[in-house]
Amino acid sequence: MVRVAVVDYELCKPDKCGTPCVRFCPINRTRPYKAIELRPERGNKPVVNESFCIACGICIKKCPYKAIKIVNLPDEVERKLIHRYGPNAFKLYGLPTPSLGKIVGVLGRNGIGKTTAMRILSGELVPNFGNYSAKPSIDEVLSRFRGTELYDYFNKLYSKEIKVVHKPQNIEIIPRVAGKAVVRDVLSRLDERGVSKDVISLLYMDRFLDKRIAELSGGELQKLAIAVALCRNANVYIFDEPTSYLDIRERLRVATAIRDLIPHNAYTFVVEHDLVVLDYVSDVMVIGYGEPGVYGMFSKPYATGTGINFYLEGYLPSENMRIRDEKIVFSLHEVKEDSEYLMKTGAPMVEWSHLKKRLGSFMLEVEPGYAYQGEVIGILGPNAIGKTTFVKLLAGILKPDEGYTTASMFRISYKPQYLERSIPKCETVEDCLAKVNKEALSPSSWLFHEVVRRLNIDRFLHRRVEELSGGELQKFYVAACLIKDADVYLLDEPSTHVDVEDQLGVARAIKRIARIRKAVVFVVDHNLVLLDYAVDRAMVFLGEPTKMGLALSPRPIGESLNEFLKELGVTFRRDPRTGRPRMNKPGSYLDRYQKSIGAYFYSKPIETEEE
């Protein structure tokens, strides 16, 4: 067996804990050599010698900051080692296989090496095959991959025969580099393929073409990054999380633009957490799996629909690998039966009349509605249409110009759309959550199991809030909202930056909190899979963004999605194997058939597979 030991040195605090990992290690106490010891080059923090470690787990249990992780892997896996960042650091095994003329979708949890793999495939990072003490050699890379499909790719990459365009995950750095530039000028200057007009049309970029990059919102910045990538003349296109900050309508536009405008003879990779977008845009699928922050692997290519289904089922047959203990199945009857049950339990808990609210030049109108105890209400619609304004009306942050809501009569817990990293009088995640509900941090508490552990918050309880990644920060705020003792929960975009696994964990936690506490939960989100999985009824927001919004009263989720998708002009069907929503190809037989019968969201599984 191969030991993989990882120490998170940001969490490790030997000056505070007394180093129990070193003191209680059985190898240290019984042998002349040491399996774990403090090293000056690591700031007198522990380093685990993997060749001496017996993986007894004592150091893991004794570490009060959860800074040590040790896993066992089969010996044959080590032959697939591609890269390691250093001693006791993350290890990457294998790479997604490039496929000329096809779009390769990459799906997997955060922290299993997807971005590292994309950096290697783009040439930004040369793999060291575990030899992190020496400078990586291109000749060694070619020698290692000789006789495989990756050899031709890397041979062309390193000999400059192919050009790579990489749309990075972190787009926030763009304004620092080109903040004073105007969007129109940037697209004109970088349009090497003569497709800027098509890109502008497909991505609906007309309204911010004359803005400076420093003035762009997150969604506008994302569309600019995608547009620039599509305008460049390249042989390899890599899109790392292209739908962050975008609403449902814009996500579908991005998927269409990538599919329509990428050259047919190029290599393309799309790393994405939105299953609907990934399903639509990809030709083949590669699944990333492993232990987040410890090691990551990639599966063989699967057909897109099949690969996503294998991921949801938690088992990869080609690798004979179980990546999850339980299947994720979208029950077709549970939501309907639950909603009918909830409506029979008594009078509505939260009500609102016909509401009107004006904010500057924007006007929001809301149809009268109500919600029952234990019910989850989804809120969907494009950006700048009034969804957050409605949530703030329910929270009492804003007062309606006309009408009333009874939500303010109850105890409210609110997770805002935009998150702050600096929290007054609060340092670590554990400190912050303890101020909300100390009981929820006890391992014997149901809240600990249903929220803290389900969202994997227990892995970074001792980290400072300002040190959290985007996905970790989002999960922290969701947990802080859900563990609060309240009657009404308001969550604005809880899935942003969160991977597929944790998105479904968020959905389950939301549903459990609503049912157990008999509370009302309102969820604003752009992820159709999460909404379909979690909510009982949904509100659709229609209108013209930034000018006028109309919120329809809550309706059954199928009816609401049908109304919303009709507005978008796209159709969805359910997968016959897992029940998940799938987008039909525009103009396909199913697309034309469903439009002809007015079933833009077909609620029953369709046996005919459409890849």
VOFI-81512 format. One record per residue (C-alpha): residue number from 1; x, z, y; residue in three letters. Coordinates in steps of 0.5 Angstrom, whole numbers. Each point is the difference from the previous one (the first is absolute). Layout:
REM VOFI-81512
   resi      px      pz      py   resn
    NUM       X       Z       Y    ALA
...
REM end
This chain:
REM VOFI-81512
   resi      px      pz      py   resn
      1       0       0       0    MET
      2       2      -1       7    VAL
      3      -1       5       5    ARG
      4      -2      -2       7    VAL
      5       1       6       5    ALA
      6      -2       0       7    VAL
      7       1       5       6    VAL
      8      -4      -1       6    ASP
      9       5       3       5    TYR
     10      -5       0       6    GLU
     11      -4       5      -4    LEU
     12       6       4      -3    CYS
     13       2       6       4    LYS
     14       5       4      -4    PRO
     15       1       5       6    ASP
     16      -7       2      -1    LYS
     17      -1       0      -7    CYS
     18       6       3      -3    GLY
     19       1      -6      -5    THR
     20      -4       2      -6    PRO
     21       1      -7      -3    CYS
     22       8       2       0    VAL
     23      -1       7      -3    ARG
     24      -5      -1      -5    PHE
     25       3      -6      -3    CYS
     26       1       1      -8    PRO
     27       6      -5       0    ILE
     28       3       4       6    ASN
     29      -1       7      -3    ARG
     30       3      -2      -7    THR
     31       5      -6       0    ARG
     32       6      -1       4    PRO
     33      -2      -6       4    TYR
     34      -6       0       5    LYS
     35      -6      -4       0    ALA
     36      -2       1       7    ILE
     37       4       3       5    GLU
     38       1       0       8    LEU
     39       4      -5       3    ARG
     40       3       0       7    PRO
     41      -1      -8       1    GLU
     42      -7       2      -1    ARG
     43       0       5       5    GLY
     44       1       5      -5    ASN
     45      -7      -2      -3    LYS
     46      -1      -1      -8    PRO
     47       2      -6      -4    VAL
     48      -2      -1      -7    VAL
     49       5      -3      -5    ASN
     50      -5      -4      -4    GLU
     51       5      -1      -6    SER
     52       0       8      -1    PHE
     53      -7       1       2    CYS
     54      -5       2      -6    ILE
     55      -6      -1       4    ALA
     56      -3       7      -2    CYS
     57      -4       0       6    GLY
     58       2       7       3    ILE
     59       3      -2       6    CYS
     60      -6      -4       2    ILE
     61      -4       6      -1    LYS
     62       4       5       3    LYS
     63       1      -5       6    CYS
     64      -5       3       6    PRO
     65       0      -6       4    TYR
     66      -1      -5      -6    LYS
     67       6      -4       2    ALA
     68       3      -2      -7    ILE
     69      -3      -5      -5    LYS
     70       3      -2      -7    ILE
     71      -3      -5      -5    VAL
     72       2      -2      -6    ASN
     73       0      -8      -2    LEU
     74       2      -4      -6    PRO
     75       7      -2       0    ASP
     76      -2      -8       0    GLU
     77      -3       1       6    VAL
     78       7       1       4    GLU
     79       2      -7      -2    ARG
     80      -5      -2       5    LYS
     81       3       4       6    LEU
     82       0      -4       6    ILE
     83       1       5       6    HIS
     84       2       7       1    ARG
     85       0       3       7    TYR
     86       5       6      -2    GLY
     87       1       6      -4    PRO
     88      -6       3      -2    ASN
     89      -4      -5       4    ALA
     90      -5      -5      -2    PHE
     91       1      -6      -5    LYS
     92      -3      -6       0    LEU
     93      -1      -4      -7    TYR
     94      -2      -7       0    GLY
     95      -2      -5       5    LEU
     96      -7      -4       1    PRO
     97       2      -7      -3    THR
     98      -1      -6       6    PRO
     99      -4      -6      -2    SER
    100       1      -6       4    LEU
    101      -7      -3       3    GLY
    102      -4       7      -2    LYS
    103      -1       6       4    ILE
    104       2       6      -4    VAL
    105      -4       6       2    GLY
    106       3       7      -1    VAL
    107      -4       6      -1    LEU
    108       2       7      -1    GLY
    109       1       7       3    ARG
    110       4       2       6    ASN
    111       7       3      -2    GLY
    112       1      -5      -6    ILE
    113       5      -5       3    GLY
    114      -5      -6       3    LYS
    115       4       0       7    THR
    116       7       1      -4    THR
    117      -2      -6      -4    ALA
    118      -2      -4       6    MET
    119       6       1       3    ARG
    120       4      -2      -6    ILE
    121      -4      -6      -1    LEU
    122       1      -2       8    SER
    123       8       1       0    GLY
    124      -1       6       4    GLU
    125       3       5      -5    LEU
    126       5      -2      -6    VAL
    127      -2       4      -6    PRO
    128       6       4      -3    ASN
    129      -3       1      -7    PHE
    130       1       8       1    GLY
    131       8      -1       2    ASN
    132      -2       3       7    TYR
    133       7       2       1    SER
    134       3      -7       1    ALA
    135      -2      -6       4    LYS
    136      -5      -4      -3    PRO
    137       3      -7      -2    SER
    138      -4      -6       0    ILE
    139       4      -3      -6    ASP
    140      -2       6      -4    GLU
    141      -8      -1       2    VAL
    142       1      -7      -3    LEU
    143       3       2      -6    SER
    144      -5       5      -2    ARG
    145      -6      -5       1    PHE
    146       3      -6      -3    ARG
    147      -4      -3      -5    GLY
    148      -7       3       3    THR
    149      -5      -3       5    GLU
    150       3       4       5    LEU
    151       7      -3       0    TYR
    152      -2      -7       3    ASP
    153      -4       4       6    TYR
    154       6       5       2    PHE
    155       5      -6      -1    ASN
    156      -4      -4       5    LYS
    157      -1       6       4    LEU
    158       8       2       1    TYR
    159       2      -7       1    SER
    160      -5      -1       6    LYS
    161      -4      -5      -4    GLU
    162      -6       3       1    ILE
    163      -3       4       7    LYS
    164      -4       6       0    VAL
    165      -5       3       5    VAL
    166      -2       7      -1    HIS
    167      -6       3       3    LYS
    168       2       7       0    PRO
    169      -4       6      -2    GLN
    170       2       4       7    ASN
    171      -2      -4       5    ILE
    172       0       5       6    GLU
    173       7      -2       1    ILE
    174      -2      -7       3    ILE
    175      -2       3       7    PRO
    176       7       3       0    ARG
    177       4      -7      -1    VAL
    178      -5      -5       4    ALA
    179      -5       5       4    GLY
    180       1      -4       6    LYS
    181      -2      -7      -3    ALA
    182      -7      -3       0    VAL
    183      -3      -2      -7    VAL
    184      -1      -7       2    ARG
    185       7      -1       2    ASP
    186       2       3      -6    VAL
    187      -4      -4      -5    LEU
    188       2      -7       4    SER
    189       7       2      -1    ARG
    190       0       2      -7    LEU
    191      -5      -6      -3    ASP
    192       5      -3      -4    GLU
    193      -6      -4      -4    ARG
    194      -4      -2       5    GLY
    195      -6       5      -3    VAL
    196      -1       5       6    SER
    197      -7      -3       2    LYS
    198      -2       1      -7    ASP
    199       3       7       0    VAL
    200      -3       2       6    ILE
    201      -7      -3      -2    SER
    202       0       3      -7    LEU
    203       2       7       3    LEU
    204      -4       0       6    TYR
    205       6       1       5    MET
    206      -3      -3       6    ASP
    207      -2       6       4    ARG
    208       7       3       0    PHE
    209       4      -6       0    LEU
    210       2       2       8    ASP
    211       2       7      -2    LYS
    212       7       3       0    ARG
    213       2       2      -7    ILE
    214       1       7       3    ALA
    215      -8       0       2    GLU
    216      -2      -2      -7    LEU
    217      -5       5      -4    SER
    218       3       1      -8    GLY
    219      -5      -5      -2    GLY
    220       2      -5       5    GLU
    221       7       1      -2    LEU
    222      -1       0      -7    GLN
    223      -3      -7       1    LYS
    224       6      -2       4    LEU
    225       5       1      -5    ALA
    226      -4      -4      -5    ILE
    227      -1      -5       4    ALA
    228       7      -1       2    VAL
    229       2       0      -8    ALA
    230      -5      -5      -1    LEU
    231       3      -4       6    CYS
    232       7       0      -3    ARG
    233       3      -5      -5    ASN
    234       2       3      -6    ALA
    235       1       0      -7    ASN
    236      -2       7      -1    VAL
    237      -6       4       3    TYR
    238       0       8      -1    ILE
    239      -6       3       3    PHE
    240       1       8      -1    ASP
    241      -7       3       2    GLU
    242      -3      -5       4    PRO
    243      -7       3       1    THR
    244       2       7       3    SER
    245      -4       1       7    TYR
    246      -5      -6      -2    LEU
    247      -7       1      -1    ASP
    248      -4      -3      -6    ILE
    249      -1      -7       4    ARG
    250       7      -1       2    GLU
    251       2       2      -7    ARG
    252      -3      -6      -3    LEU
    253       2      -4       6    ARG
    254       7       2      -2    VAL
    255      -1      -2      -7    ALA
    256      -3      -6       1    THR
    257       6      -2       5    ALA
    258       5       2      -5    ILE
    259      -3      -4      -5    ARG
    260      -1      -6       4    ASP
    261       6      -1       4    LEU
    262       6       2      -5    ILE
    263       4      -6      -2    PRO
    264      -2      -2      -7    HIS
    265       7       0      -2    ASN
    266       2       7       2    ALA
    267       1       6      -3    TYR
    268      -5       6       3    THR
    269       0       7      -1    PHE
    270      -6       4       2    VAL
    271       0       8       0    VAL
    272      -6       3       1    GLU
    273      -5       6      -1    HIS
    274      -7      -3       1    ASP
    275      -2      -3      -7    LEU
    276      -5      -5       3    VAL
    277       5      -3       4    VAL
    278       6       0      -5    LEU
    279      -5      -3      -5    ASP
    280      -2      -6       4    TYR
    281       7      -2       3    VAL
    282       4       1      -6    SER
    283       1      -5      -6    ASP
    284       4       5      -4    VAL
    285       0       7       0    MET
    286       6       5      -1    VAL
    287      -1       7      -1    ILE
    288       5       6       2    GLY
    289       0       6      -4    TYR
    290       4       6       0    GLY
    291       1       7       3    GLU
    292      -1       0       7    PRO
    293       7       2       4    GLY
    294       3       0      -7    VAL
    295       0      -7      -3    TYR
    296      -4      -6       0    GLY
    297      -1      -6      -5    MET
    298      -3      -7       0    PHE
    299      -5      -3      -5    SER
    300       0      -7      -3    LYS
    301      -4      -5       4    PRO
    302      -7       0      -1    TYR
    303      -6      -4       2    ALA
    304      -3       3       6    THR
    305      -7       3      -2    GLY
    306       3       2      -7    THR
    307       6       4       4    GLY
    308      -4       3       4    ILE
    309      -5       2      -5    ASN
    310       6       3      -4    PHE
    311       2       4       6    TYR
    312      -7       3       0    LEU
    313       0       2      -7    GLU
    314       7       3       0    GLY
    315       3      -4      -6    TYR
    316       5      -6       0    LEU
    317      -1      -3      -6    PRO
    318       7      -5       0    SER
    319       4       6       2    GLU
    320      -4       5      -5    ASN
    321       0       5       6    MET
    322      -5       5       2    ARG
    323       0       1       8    ILE
    324      -6       4       1    ARG
    325      -4       5      -5    ASP
    326      -7      -2       2    GLU
    327      -3      -7       1    LYS
    328      -3      -2       7    ILE
    329      -7      -3      -1    VAL
    330      -5      -2       6    PHE
    331      -6       3      -3    SER
    332      -6      -5       1    LEU
    333      -6       6      -1    HIS
    334       4       6       3    GLU
    335      -1      -1       7    VAL
    336      -7      -3       0    LYS
    337      -2       6      -5    GLU
    338       3       5       5    ASP
    339      -3      -2       6    SER
    340      -7       0      -3    GLU
    341       1       7      -2    TYR
    342       3       2       6    LEU
    343      -6      -3       4    MET
    344      -5       5      -5    LYS
    345       4       6       2    THR
    346      -4       1       6    GLY
    347       0      -1       8    ALA
    348       6      -4       3    PRO
    349       6       5       2    MET
    350       2      -4       6    VAL
    351      -4      -5       5    GLU
    352       1      -4       6    TRP
    353      -5      -4       4    SER
    354       1      -7       3    HIS
    355       7       1       4    LEU
    356       3      -3       6    LYS
    357       7       1       3    LYS
    358       4      -4       5    ARG
    359       7       0       0    LEU
    360       3      -4       6    GLY
    361      -3      -7      -1    SER
    362      -1       2      -8    PHE
    363      -7       1      -2    MET
    364      -2       4      -6    LEU
    365      -7       0      -3    GLU
    366      -2       4      -7    VAL
    367      -6      -1      -4    GLU
    368      -3       7      -2    PRO
    369       2       3      -6    GLY
    370       1       6      -5    TYR
    371       5       2      -5    ALA
    372      -2       5      -6    TYR
    373       4       6      -3    GLN
    374       6      -2      -4    GLY
    375      -1      -7       2    GLU
    376       6      -5       2    VAL
    377      -1      -5       6    ILE
    378       4      -6       0    GLY
    379       1      -3       7    ILE
    380       3      -7       0    LEU
    381       1      -6       5    GLY
    382       6      -3       5    PRO
    383       4       3       4    ASN
    384      -2       2       7    ALA
    385      -7       0      -2    ILE
    386      -2       7       1    GLY
    387       1       4      -6    LYS
    388       5       5       3    THR
    389      -5       1       5    THR
    390      -6       1      -4    PHE
    391       5       5      -4    VAL
    392       1       4       6    LYS
    393      -7       0       2    LEU
    394      -1       4      -6    LEU
    395       6       4       1    ALA
    396      -3       2       7    GLY
    397       6      -2       3    ILE
    398      -4      -5       4    LEU
    399      -7       1       2    LYS
    400      -5      -6      -1    PRO
    401      -3      -3       7    ASP
    402      -7      -1      -4    GLU
    403      -2       4      -6    GLY
    404       2       6      -4    TYR
    405       4       2      -7    THR
    406      -1       6      -4    THR
    407       7       0      -3    ALA
    408       3       4       6    SER
    409      -5       6      -3    MET
    410       5       0      -6    PHE
    411       7       2      -1    ARG
    412       4      -6       0    ILE
    413       7      -2      -2    SER
    414       3      -7       3    TYR
    415       6      -4      -2    LYS
    416       1      -5       6    PRO
    417       3      -7      -1    GLN
    418       6       1       4    TYR
    419       5       6      -3    LEU
    420       4       4       4    GLU
    421       7       2      -3    ARG
    422       1       6       4    SER
    423      -5       6      -1    ILE
    424       1       6       4    PRO
    425       2       7      -3    LYS
    426       0      -4      -7    CYS
    427       7      -2      -3    GLU
    428      -1      -1      -8    THR
    429      -6      -4      -3    VAL
    430      -1       7      -4    GLU
    431       0       4       7    ASP
    432      -5      -5       3    CYS
    433      -5       0      -6    LEU
    434       0       7      -1    ALA
    435      -2       1       7    LYS
    436      -6      -5      -2    VAL
    437      -2       4      -7    ASN
    438       5       4      -3    LYS
    439      -4       1      -6    GLU
    440       1      -8      -1    ALA
    441       7       1      -2    LEU
    442      -1       5      -6    SER
    443       1      -4      -6    PRO
    444      -6       4      -3    SER
    445      -4      -3       6    SER
    446      -5      -6      -2    TRP
    447       2      -3       7    LEU
    448       7       0      -2    PHE
    449      -1      -4      -6    HIS
    450      -6      -5       3    GLU
    451       4      -1       6    VAL
    452       7       2       1    VAL
    453       3      -2      -7    ARG
    454      -5      -6       0    ARG
    455       3      -2       6    LEU
    456       7       2      -2    ASN
    457       1       4       6    ILE
    458       3       6      -5    ASP
    459       7      -5       0    ARG
    460       1       1       7    PHE
    461      -3       6       2    LEU
    462       7       3       3    HIS
    463       2      -6       4    ARG
    464      -1       0       8    ARG
    465      -6      -4       2    VAL
    466       4      -5       5    GLU
    467       4      -2      -6    GLU
    468      -5      -3      -4    LEU
    469      -1      -7      -2    SER
    470      -6      -4       3    GLY
    471      -4       1      -7    GLY
    472       2       7      -1    GLU
    473      -2       2       7    LEU
    474      -7      -3      -1    GLN
    475      -1       4      -6    LYS
    476       2       6       3    PHE
    477      -6      -1       6    TYR
    478      -5      -2      -6    VAL
    479       2       6      -4    ALA
    480       0       5       7    ALA
    481      -7      -3       1    CYS
    482      -3       1      -7    LEU
    483       2       7      -1    ILE
    484      -3       2       6    LYS
    485      -7       4      -1    ASP
    486      -5      -5       3    ALA
    487      -7      -3      -1    ASP
    488       2      -7       3    VAL
    489       7      -3      -1    TYR
    490       2      -6       4    LEU
    491       6      -4      -2    LEU
    492       2      -6       4    ASP
    493       4      -5      -4    GLU
    494       3       4      -5    PRO
    495       3      -5      -5    SER
    496       5      -3       6    THR
    497       7       0      -3    HIS
    498      -2       3      -7    VAL
    499       1      -4      -6    ASP
    500      -5      -2      -5    VAL
    501       1       6      -5    GLU
    502      -1       5       6    ASP
    503      -6      -4       3    GLN
    504      -4       1      -6    LEU
    505       3       8       0    GLY
    506      -3       0       7    VAL
    507      -7      -3      -2    ALA
    508       0       5      -6    ARG
    509       1       6       5    ALA
    510      -5      -2       5    ILE
    511      -5      -1      -5    LYS
    512       1       7      -4    ARG
    513       0       3       7    ILE
    514      -6      -3       2    ALA
    515      -4       2      -7    ARG
    516       3       7      -1    ILE
    517      -1       3       7    ARG
    518      -6      -4       1    LYS
    519       3      -3       7    ALA
    520      -1      -7       3    VAL
    521       6      -4       0    VAL
    522       1      -6       5    PHE
    523       5      -5      -2    VAL
    524       3      -5       5    VAL
    525       5      -5      -4    ASP
    526       1      -7      -1    HIS
    527       2       0      -7    ASN
    528      -6      -3      -4    LEU
    529       2       3      -6    VAL
    530       1       7       2    LEU
    531      -7      -1       4    LEU
    532      -3      -3      -7    ASP
    533       3       6      -4    TYR
    534      -2       6       4    ALA
    535      -6      -1       5    VAL
    536      -8       1      -2    ASP
    537      -2      -4       6    ARG
    538       3      -4       6    ALA
    539      -1      -2       7    MET
    540       2      -7       2    VAL
    541       2      -1       8    PHE
    542      -1      -7       2    LEU
    543       1      -3       7    GLY
    544       6      -2       5    GLU
    545       6       4      -1    PRO
    546       2       3       7    THR
    547      -7      -2       3    LYS
    548      -6       2      -4    MET
    549      -1       4      -7    GLY
    550      -6       1      -4    LEU
    551       0       5      -5    ALA
    552      -5      -1      -6    LEU
    553      -4       6      -3    SER
    554       3       2      -7    PRO
    555      -2      -4      -6    ARG
    556       2      -1      -7    PRO
    557       8      -2      -1    ILE
    558      -2      -6      -3    GLY
    559      -5      -2       5    GLU
    560       5       2       6    SER
    561       6      -4      -3    LEU
    562      -5      -6      -1    ASN
    563      -2       0       8    GLU
    564       7       1       2    PHE
    565       3      -5      -5    LEU
    566      -5      -5       3    LYS
    567       2       1       7    GLU
    568       7      -2      -3    LEU
    569      -2      -6      -4    GLY
    570       3       2      -6    VAL
    571      -2       2      -7    THR
    572       2       6      -5    PHE
    573      -2       1      -7    ARG
    574       2       6      -5    ARG
    575       5      -1      -5    ASP
    576      -3       0      -7    PRO
    577       5       5      -3    ARG
    578       1       5       5    THR
    579      -6      -1       5    GLY
    580       5      -1       6    ARG
    581      -2      -4       6    PRO
    582       4      -7       0    ARG
    583      -1      -5       5    MET
    584      -2      -7      -2    ASN
    585       5      -6       2    LYS
    586      -4      -4       6    PRO
    587      -4      -6      -2    GLY
    588       1       2      -7    SER
    589      -6      -1      -5    TYR
    590      -1       8       0    LEU
    591       0       0       8    ASP
    592      -5      -6       1    ARG
    593      -5       3      -5    TYR
    594       0       7       3    GLN
    595      -1      -2       7    LYS
    596      -5      -5      -3    SER
    597      -4       6      -3    ILE
    598       2       5       6    GLY
    599       4       5      -4    ALA
    600       7       0       4    TYR
    601       1       7      -4    PHE
    602      -2      -2      -7    TYR
    603      -1       7      -3    SER
    604       0      -1      -7    LYS
    605       6      -2      -4    PRO
    606       1      -8      -1    ILE
    607       3      -2      -7    GLU
    608       3      -6       3    THR
    609       7       1       2    GLU
    610       3      -3       6    GLU
    611       7       0       1    GLU
REM end
